[in-house]
Amino acid sequence: GVTDGMSPLYAQSATVRHSTTGQFEPSVSLIGFDANYDAGFGDFITINGDTIPGNDLGPNDTMINLALADNLQASEGDVIILTYSIGGSLGGYGQIETRAMNIKYILDDSGKTLYNPIPSFGFDTYNIFVNIETAQEMFLEPDMITHIKISNNGGIESGADNSDNVQNITETALAGISGTGGLGVDSIKQ
């Protein structure tokens, strides 16, 4: 085969406010991931240098990247408030919801922590990671996925050599499935 891993994600945009400092970020990516499937992409690295799979997050736990933590003046154990819209139409807003989340880990700004499925308005990547089930429940979309990460065979650099081939194979496979007309394949590493 040409790939050695796949991982479903559920990603949406949100805003976040620190519950104590009041610091605010208007555009963050909330990324729901499945730690079992995502294991093929390596571990997360905390700011302390520890490697963790992220499989110990509870329904109100999160991991955030260091750039976001610095912006919010946040530490592990702090509470952040997410604000997000559910049920809106394309380009419109639906019902506004909020959810308090405990920061279990702050992640180093490296590796898969910087995966950015939703382009933001700023120059920094601000990611909030939660269990995929938590993200799906927040947006009232159980079993929904918005992205699938695919890992090519090979290492970090040599795997990129196969990106065009994997993209073509994936597009061909999707073309044979009814109802996938709106799906696209983007090659991240070239």
Accessible surface in RSA format (square Angstrom, percent):
REM  Atomic radii and reference values for relative SASA: ProtOr
REM  Chains: A
REM  Algorithm: Lee & Richards
REM  Probe-radius: 1.40
REM  Slices: 20
REM RES _ NUM      All-atoms   Total-Side   Main-Chain    Non-polar    All polar
REM                ABS   REL    ABS   REL    ABS   REL    ABS   REL    ABS   REL
RES GLY A   1   107.59 132.7   0.00   N/A 107.59 132.7  42.66 117.1  64.93 145.4
RES VAL A   2    42.91  28.2  40.11  36.3   2.80   6.7  41.13  35.7   1.78   4.8
RES THR A   3    43.95  31.3  27.51  27.9  16.44  39.2   7.56  10.2  36.39  55.0
RES ASP A   4    83.69  58.6  46.85  46.6  36.83  87.1  35.38  83.3  48.31  48.2
RES GLY A   5    18.60  22.9   0.00   N/A  18.60  22.9  16.41  45.0   2.19   4.9
RES MET A   6   105.77  54.8  97.12  64.3   8.65  20.6  75.50  64.2  30.27  40.1
RES SER A   7     0.00   0.0   0.00   0.0   0.00   0.0   0.00   0.0   0.00   0.0
RES PRO A   8    28.77  21.0  28.77  26.2   0.00   0.0  28.77  23.8   0.00   0.0
RES LEU A   9     2.52   1.4   2.52   1.8   0.00   0.0   2.52   1.8   0.00   0.0
RES TYR A  10     0.55   0.3   0.52   0.3   0.03   0.1   0.38   0.3   0.17   0.2
RES ALA A  11     4.48   4.1   0.00   0.0   4.48  10.2   0.00   0.0   4.48  11.9
RES GLN A  12    51.82  29.0  51.32  37.5   0.50   1.2   1.23   2.6  50.60  38.4
RES SER A  13    61.42  51.9  48.80  65.1  12.62  29.1  34.40  73.3  27.01  37.8
RES ALA A  14     6.52   6.0   0.00   0.0   6.52  14.8   5.54   7.8   0.98   2.6
RES THR A  15    36.68  26.1  36.68  37.2   0.00   0.0  32.82  44.1   3.87   5.8
RES VAL A  16     0.65   0.4   0.00   0.0   0.65   1.6   0.65   0.6   0.00   0.0
RES ARG A  17   104.27  43.8 104.12  53.1   0.15   0.4  32.69  44.7  71.59  43.4
RES HIS A  18     3.48   1.9   3.46   2.4   0.02   0.0   3.46   3.6   0.02   0.0
RES SER A  19    50.20  42.4  23.06  30.8  27.13  62.5  16.99  36.2  33.21  46.5
RES THR A  20   118.72  84.4  88.41  89.6  30.30  72.2  66.27  89.0  52.45  79.3
RES THR A  21    55.31  39.3  24.21  24.5  31.10  74.1  32.71  43.9  22.59  34.2
RES GLY A  22    42.33  52.2   0.00   N/A  42.33  52.2  24.59  67.5  17.74  39.7
RES GLN A  23    69.68  39.0  67.14  49.1   2.54   6.0   2.81   6.0  66.86  50.7
RES PHE A  24   107.50  53.8  88.87  55.0  18.63  48.5  88.87  53.9  18.63  53.3
RES GLU A  25    23.60  13.5  23.60  17.9   0.00   0.0   0.00   0.0  23.60  19.3
RES PRO A  26    80.75  58.9  68.86  62.8  11.89  43.2  68.86  56.9  11.89  73.9
RES SER A  27    15.94  13.5  13.81  18.4   2.13   4.9   7.56  16.1   8.38  11.7
RES VAL A  28     3.61   2.4   0.00   0.0   3.61   8.7   2.23   1.9   1.38   3.8
RES SER A  29     4.15   3.5   3.49   4.7   0.66   1.5   0.00   0.0   4.15   5.8
RES LEU A  30     0.34   0.2   0.22   0.2   0.13   0.3   0.22   0.2   0.13   0.3
RES ILE A  31     1.14   0.6   1.14   0.8   0.00   0.0   1.14   0.8   0.00   0.0
RES GLY A  32     0.00   0.0   0.00   N/A   0.00   0.0   0.00   0.0   0.00   0.0
RES PHE A  33     4.69   2.3   2.36   1.5   2.33   6.1   2.36   1.4   2.33   6.7
RES ASP A  34    31.35  22.0  27.48  27.3   3.87   9.2   6.22  14.6  25.13  25.1
RES ALA A  35    16.71  15.4   8.65  13.3   8.06  18.3   8.95  12.6   7.76  20.5
RES ASN A  36   129.32  89.2 109.30 105.6  20.02  48.2  28.35  68.2 100.97  97.6
RES TYR A  37   134.37  62.7 124.60  70.9   9.77  25.4  80.59  60.6  53.79  66.3
RES ASP A  38     2.10   1.5   2.10   2.1   0.00   0.0   0.35   0.8   1.75   1.7
RES ALA A  39    58.45  53.7  41.21  63.6  17.24  39.2  44.07  62.1  14.38  38.1
RES GLY A  40    56.29  69.4   0.00   N/A  56.29  69.4  28.34  77.8  27.94  62.6
RES PHE A  41    52.50  26.3  25.60  15.9  26.90  70.0  33.56  20.3  18.94  54.2
RES GLY A  42    35.97  44.4   0.00   N/A  35.97  44.4  33.48  91.9   2.49   5.6
RES ASP A  43    67.86  47.5  48.22  48.0  19.64  46.5   6.02  14.2  61.84  61.7
RES PHE A  44     2.97   1.5   1.73   1.1   1.24   3.2   2.97   1.8   0.00   0.0
RES ILE A  45    68.75  39.1  67.11  50.0   1.64   3.9  67.11  48.3   1.64   4.4
RES THR A  46     4.40   3.1   3.14   3.2   1.26   3.0   3.14   4.2   1.26   1.9
RES ILE A  47    78.18  44.5  45.80  34.1  32.38  78.1  48.18  34.7  30.00  81.4
RES ASN A  48   109.63  75.6  74.46  72.0  35.17  84.7  24.29  58.5  85.34  82.5
RES GLY A  49    52.66  64.9   0.00   N/A  52.66  64.9  28.54  78.3  24.12  54.0
RES ASP A  50    82.76  58.0  78.00  77.6   4.76  11.2  18.85  44.4  63.91  63.7
RES THR A  51    86.93  61.8  65.35  66.2  21.58  51.4  38.06  51.1  48.86  73.9
RES ILE A  52    21.75  12.4  21.66  16.1   0.09   0.2  21.75  15.7   0.00   0.0
RES PRO A  53    52.74  38.4  49.28  44.9   3.46  12.6  50.98  42.1   1.76  10.9
RES GLY A  54     0.26   0.3   0.00   N/A   0.26   0.3   0.00   0.0   0.26   0.6
RES ASN A  55   101.08  69.7  70.59  68.2  30.49  73.4  14.41  34.7  86.67  83.8
RES ASP A  56    66.26  46.4  48.53  48.3  17.73  41.9  39.51  93.0  26.75  26.7
RES LEU A  57    11.28   6.3   0.00   0.0  11.28  28.4   0.35   0.2  10.93  29.4
RES GLY A  58    22.50  27.7   0.00   N/A  22.50  27.7  21.74  59.7   0.76   1.7
RES PRO A  59    89.68  65.4  88.92  81.1   0.76   2.8  89.68  74.0   0.00   0.0
RES ASN A  60    74.80  51.6  73.16  70.7   1.64   4.0  21.69  52.2  53.10  51.3
RES ASP A  61    25.76  18.0  25.56  25.4   0.20   0.5   0.60   1.4  25.15  25.1
RES THR A  62     0.00   0.0   0.00   0.0   0.00   0.0   0.00   0.0   0.00   0.0
RES MET A  63     0.00   0.0   0.00   0.0   0.00   0.0   0.00   0.0   0.00   0.0
RES ILE A  64     0.00   0.0   0.00   0.0   0.00   0.0   0.00   0.0   0.00   0.0
RES ASN A  65     0.20   0.1   0.20   0.2   0.00   0.0   0.00   0.0   0.20   0.2
RES LEU A  66    55.44  30.9  55.44  39.7   0.00   0.0  55.44  38.9   0.00   0.0
RES ALA A  67    28.29  26.0  19.50  30.1   8.78  20.0  25.18  35.5   3.11   8.2
RES LEU A  68     0.00   0.0   0.00   0.0   0.00   0.0   0.00   0.0   0.00   0.0
RES ALA A  69     1.97   1.8   1.37   2.1   0.60   1.4   1.54   2.2   0.42   1.1
RES ASP A  70    97.21  68.1  78.29  77.9  18.92  44.7  31.50  74.1  65.71  65.5
RES ASN A  71    53.69  37.0  40.37  39.0  13.32  32.1  11.05  26.6  42.64  41.2
RES LEU A  72     0.00   0.0   0.00   0.0   0.00   0.0   0.00   0.0   0.00   0.0
RES GLN A  73   113.10  63.2  91.32  66.7  21.78  51.9  36.67  78.0  76.44  58.0
RES ALA A  74    12.66  11.6   0.00   0.0  12.66  28.8   0.05   0.1  12.61  33.4
RES SER A  75    63.67  53.8  61.87  82.6   1.81   4.2  27.87  59.3  35.81  50.2
RES GLU A  76    72.17  41.4  49.34  37.3  22.83  54.3  21.45  41.5  50.72  41.4
RES GLY A  77    50.86  62.7   0.00   N/A  50.86  62.7  29.13  79.9  21.73  48.7
RES ASP A  78    39.92  28.0  34.57  34.4   5.35  12.7   6.30  14.8  33.62  33.5
RES VAL A  79    58.44  38.5  55.94  50.6   2.50   6.0  55.94  48.6   2.50   6.8
RES ILE A  80     0.00   0.0   0.00   0.0   0.00   0.0   0.00   0.0   0.00   0.0
RES ILE A  81    30.66  17.4  30.07  22.4   0.59   1.4  30.07  21.7   0.59   1.6
RES LEU A  82     0.00   0.0   0.00   0.0   0.00   0.0   0.00   0.0   0.00   0.0
RES THR A  83    43.27  30.8  41.62  42.2   1.65   3.9  25.90  34.8  17.38  26.3
RES TYR A  84    15.83   7.4   9.20   5.2   6.63  17.2   6.63   5.0   9.20  11.3
RES SER A  85    35.41  29.9  18.56  24.8  16.84  38.8  16.84  35.9  18.56  26.0
RES ILE A  86    14.14   8.0  10.48   7.8   3.66   8.8  13.14   9.5   0.99   2.7
RES GLY A  87    83.50 103.0   0.00   N/A  83.50 103.0  41.78 114.7  41.72  93.4
RES GLY A  88    39.00  48.1   0.00   N/A  39.00  48.1   6.60  18.1  32.40  72.6
RES SER A  89    87.58  74.0  68.41  91.3  19.16  44.1  54.42 115.9  33.15  46.4
RES LEU A  90   189.86 105.7 153.61 109.9  36.25  91.1 160.28 112.6  29.58  79.6
RES GLY A  91    82.50 101.7   0.00   N/A  82.50 101.7  44.51 122.1  37.99  85.1
RES GLY A  92    36.45  44.9   0.00   N/A  36.45  44.9  21.36  58.6  15.09  33.8
RES TYR A  93   192.41  89.8 160.52  91.3  31.89  83.0 112.50  84.5  79.90  98.5
RES GLY A  94    25.71  31.7   0.00   N/A  25.71  31.7  13.59  37.3  12.12  27.1
RES GLN A  95   115.68  64.7 101.97  74.5  13.71  32.6  40.14  85.4  75.54  57.3
RES ILE A  96   100.98  57.5  77.72  57.9  23.26  56.1  77.72  56.0  23.26  63.1
RES GLU A  97    48.17  27.7  45.56  34.5   2.60   6.2   7.86  15.2  40.31  32.9
RES THR A  98    88.16  62.7  65.82  66.7  22.35  53.3  32.74  44.0  55.42  83.8
RES ARG A  99    43.25  18.2  36.89  18.8   6.36  15.2  22.79  31.2  20.46  12.4
RES ALA A 100    52.32  48.1  39.61  61.1  12.71  28.9  39.69  55.9  12.63  33.5
RES MET A 101     1.38   0.7   0.00   0.0   1.38   3.3   1.38   1.2   0.00   0.0
RES ASN A 102    51.00  35.2  49.16  47.5   1.84   4.4  20.07  48.3  30.93  29.9
RES ILE A 103     0.14   0.1   0.00   0.0   0.14   0.3   0.00   0.0   0.14   0.4
RES LYS A 104    66.53  32.5  56.44  34.6  10.09  24.0  31.91  28.7  34.62  36.9
RES TYR A 105    39.47  18.4  39.47  22.5   0.00   0.0  24.58  18.5  14.89  18.4
RES ILE A 106     5.53   3.1   5.53   4.1   0.00   0.0   5.53   4.0   0.00   0.0
RES LEU A 107     0.00   0.0   0.00   0.0   0.00   0.0   0.00   0.0   0.00   0.0
RES ASP A 108    49.55  34.7  49.35  49.1   0.20   0.5   4.21   9.9  45.35  45.2
RES ASP A 109    49.99  35.0  32.26  32.1  17.73  41.9  21.55  50.7  28.45  28.4
RES SER A 110    38.46  32.5  31.64  42.2   6.81  15.7  33.98  72.4   4.48   6.3
RES GLY A 111    62.37  76.9   0.00   N/A  62.37  76.9  41.95 115.1  20.42  45.7
RES LYS A 112    28.48  13.9  12.99   8.0  15.49  36.9  18.50  16.7   9.98  10.6
RES THR A 113     1.14   0.8   0.97   1.0   0.16   0.4   0.00   0.0   1.14   1.7
RES LEU A 114    72.28  40.3  61.39  43.9  10.89  27.4  62.07  43.6  10.21  27.5
RES TYR A 115    47.74  22.3  38.32  21.8   9.42  24.5  34.66  26.0  13.09  16.1
RES ASN A 116    58.82  40.6  33.99  32.8  24.82  59.8  13.78  33.2  45.04  43.5
RES PRO A 117    19.77  14.4   0.00   0.0  19.77  71.9   5.64   4.7  14.13  87.8
RES ILE A 118    35.98  20.5  35.10  26.1   0.88   2.1  35.77  25.8   0.21   0.6
RES PRO A 119   119.64  87.2  99.09  90.3  20.55  74.7 102.31  84.5  17.32 107.7
RES SER A 120    36.23  30.6  11.90  15.9  24.33  56.0  11.23  23.9  25.00  35.0
RES PHE A 121   197.28  98.7 161.79 100.2  35.50  92.4 166.02 100.7  31.27  89.5
RES GLY A 122    49.12  60.6   0.00   N/A  49.12  60.6  29.71  81.5  19.41  43.5
RES PHE A 123   218.27 109.2 179.99 111.5  38.27  99.6 184.74 112.0  33.52  95.9
RES ASP A 124    76.67  53.7  69.28  69.0   7.39  17.5   5.53  13.0  71.14  70.9
RES THR A 125    29.88  21.3  23.33  23.6   6.55  15.6   2.94   3.9  26.94  40.7
RES TYR A 126    32.02  15.0  27.89  15.9   4.13  10.7  11.52   8.7  20.50  25.3
RES ASN A 127     0.17   0.1   0.17   0.2   0.00   0.0   0.00   0.0   0.17   0.2
RES ILE A 128     0.00   0.0   0.00   0.0   0.00   0.0   0.00   0.0   0.00   0.0
RES PHE A 129     7.35   3.7   7.35   4.6   0.00   0.0   7.35   4.5   0.00   0.0
RES VAL A 130     0.16   0.1   0.16   0.1   0.00   0.0   0.16   0.1   0.00   0.0
RES ASN A 131    32.48  22.4  32.31  31.2   0.17   0.4   3.74   9.0  28.74  27.8
RES ILE A 132    10.75   6.1  10.74   8.0   0.02   0.0  10.74   7.7   0.02   0.0
RES GLU A 133   111.91  64.3 107.44  81.3   4.48  10.7  62.31 120.5  49.61  40.5
RES THR A 134     7.78   5.5   3.68   3.7   4.10   9.8   4.24   5.7   3.54   5.3
RES ALA A 135     0.00   0.0   0.00   0.0   0.00   0.0   0.00   0.0   0.00   0.0
RES GLN A 136    16.02   9.0  16.02  11.7   0.00   0.0   1.59   3.4  14.43  10.9
RES GLU A 137    99.50  57.1  91.94  69.6   7.57  18.0  57.53 111.3  41.97  34.3
RES MET A 138     5.92   3.1   0.00   0.0   5.92  14.1   2.22   1.9   3.70   4.9
RES PHE A 139    16.72   8.4  10.23   6.3   6.49  16.9  10.23   6.2   6.49  18.6
RES LEU A 140   125.68  70.0 103.85  74.3  21.83  54.9 106.59  74.9  19.09  51.4
RES GLU A 141    61.50  35.3  56.85  43.0   4.65  11.1  20.61  39.9  40.90  33.4
RES PRO A 142   102.99  75.1  87.27  79.6  15.71  57.1  89.28  73.7  13.70  85.2
RES ASP A 143   134.41  94.2 105.83 105.3  28.58  67.6  35.35  83.2  99.06  98.8
RES MET A 144    88.73  46.0  84.42  55.9   4.31  10.3  67.03  57.0  21.70  28.7
RES ILE A 145    70.56  40.2  57.39  42.8  13.16  31.7  57.39  41.3  13.16  35.7
RES THR A 146    55.65  39.6  22.52  22.8  33.13  79.0  30.43  40.9  25.23  38.1
RES HIS A 147    52.62  28.8  45.45  31.6   7.17  18.3  38.56  39.7  14.06  16.4
RES ILE A 148    94.59  53.8  69.16  51.5  25.44  61.3  69.16  49.8  25.44  69.0
RES LYS A 149    23.42  11.4  18.08  11.1   5.34  12.7  16.01  14.4   7.41   7.9
RES ILE A 150    52.09  29.6  24.32  18.1  27.77  66.9  24.32  17.5  27.77  75.3
RES SER A 151    24.17  20.4  19.20  25.6   4.97  11.5   6.41  13.7  17.76  24.9
RES ASN A 152    22.74  15.7  15.15  14.6   7.59  18.3   3.03   7.3  19.71  19.1
RES ASN A 153    61.36  42.3  55.20  53.3   6.16  14.8  23.95  57.6  37.41  36.2
RES GLY A 154    51.35  63.3   0.00   N/A  51.35  63.3  28.32  77.7  23.04  51.6
RES GLY A 155    46.39  57.2   0.00   N/A  46.39  57.2  36.57 100.4   9.82  22.0
RES ILE A 156   141.54  80.5 129.03  96.1  12.52  30.2 132.98  95.8   8.56  23.2
RES GLU A 157   148.12  85.0 137.33 103.9  10.79  25.7  53.13 102.8  94.98  77.5
RES SER A 158    66.61  56.3  53.63  71.6  12.98  29.9  47.75 101.7  18.86  26.4
RES GLY A 159     4.75   5.9   0.00   N/A   4.75   5.9   4.75  13.0   0.00   0.0
RES ALA A 160    16.69  15.3  10.18  15.7   6.51  14.8  11.08  15.6   5.61  14.9
RES ASP A 161   128.81  90.2  91.64  91.2  37.16  87.9  36.35  85.6  92.46  92.2
RES ASN A 162    38.81  26.8  37.07  35.8   1.75   4.2  12.96  31.2  25.86  25.0
RES SER A 163    10.07   8.5   6.96   9.3   3.12   7.2   4.46   9.5   5.61   7.9
RES ASP A 164    90.87  63.6  88.14  87.7   2.73   6.5  32.22  75.8  58.65  58.5
RES ASN A 165    65.90  45.4  61.38  59.3   4.53  10.9  19.11  46.0  46.80  45.2
RES VAL A 166    10.46   6.9  10.46   9.5   0.00   0.0  10.46   9.1   0.00   0.0
RES GLN A 167    43.11  24.1  41.61  30.4   1.50   3.6   6.77  14.4  36.34  27.6
RES ASN A 168    88.50  61.0  86.69  83.8   1.81   4.4  23.15  55.7  65.35  63.2
RES ILE A 169    87.04  49.5  82.15  61.2   4.89  11.8  85.95  61.9   1.08   2.9
RES THR A 170    28.57  20.3  25.74  26.1   2.83   6.8  21.67  29.1   6.91  10.4
RES GLU A 171    73.74  42.3  67.03  50.7   6.70  16.0  29.63  57.3  44.11  36.0
RES THR A 172   101.80  72.4  90.77  92.0  11.03  26.3  70.67  94.9  31.13  47.1
RES ALA A 173    59.68  54.9  44.05  68.0  15.63  35.6  55.81  78.6   3.87  10.3
RES LEU A 174    40.64  22.6  40.45  28.9   0.19   0.5  40.64  28.5   0.00   0.0
RES ALA A 175    88.59  81.5  48.14  74.3  40.44  92.0  60.59  85.3  28.00  74.2
RES GLY A 176    70.07  86.4   0.00   N/A  70.07  86.4  36.62 100.5  33.44  74.9
RES ILE A 177    97.69  55.6  90.61  67.5   7.08  17.1  93.77  67.5   3.92  10.6
RES SER A 178   112.35  94.9  82.36 109.9  29.98  69.1  57.15 121.7  55.20  77.3
RES GLY A 179    86.19 106.3   0.00   N/A  86.19 106.3  41.92 115.0  44.27  99.1
RES THR A 180    22.77  16.2  18.16  18.4   4.61  11.0  13.32  17.9   9.45  14.3
RES GLY A 181    82.78 102.1   0.00   N/A  82.78 102.1  47.44 130.2  35.34  79.2
RES GLY A 182    83.30 102.7   0.00   N/A  83.30 102.7  42.73 117.3  40.57  90.9
RES LEU A 183   110.95  61.8  88.53  63.3  22.43  56.4  89.89  63.1  21.07  56.7
RES GLY A 184    66.11  81.5   0.00   N/A  66.11  81.5  33.68  92.4  32.43  72.6
RES VAL A 185    28.37  18.7  15.58  14.1  12.78  30.8  18.03  15.7  10.34  28.0
RES ASP A 186   123.69  86.6  99.23  98.8  24.46  57.8  24.72  58.2  98.97  98.7
RES SER A 187    35.18  29.7   5.55   7.4  29.63  68.3  11.45  24.4  23.74  33.3
RES ILE A 188   129.88  73.9  99.78  74.3  30.10  72.6 102.17  73.6  27.71  75.2
RES LYS A 189   106.14  51.8  99.75  61.2   6.39  15.2  82.74  74.5  23.40  24.9
RES GLN A 190   142.42  79.6  85.77  62.7  56.66 134.9  74.09 157.7  68.34  51.8
END  Absolute sums over single chains surface
CHAIN  1 A    10188.3       7244.0       2944.3       5720.7       4467.6
END  Absolute sums over all chains
TOTAL         10188.3       7244.0       2944.3       5720.7       4467.6
